[in-house]
Amino acid sequence: MDPDPAAKPTTYTANGYEAYYGPVEIDEAKNTFTITVESSLVRDLIGQKLVRKFQVTEDQLVILPADPSEGWRVTYERF
């Protein structure tokens, strides 16, 4: 994130690339986790709580949005 709040958007922030970090709370009963965004390339995400669903099978982790209409998923495989 550019520390200057008046900084103009970059190609990444304007075209949908997101990078953020913050503490994570896991709810294993619901197969969800919540990230409280401390910093982000997309300044409007700071302070938001992002809820994500997850599925774990053998060597695969799938992360999905809590709202299926967002239409994305990320898959990680252990080799």
Buried (B, 14 or more C-beta within 10 A) or exposed (E): BEEEEEEEEEEEBEEEEEEBEBEEEEEEEEEBBBBBBEEBBBBEBBEBEBBBBBEEEEEEEBBBBEEEEEEEEEEEEEE
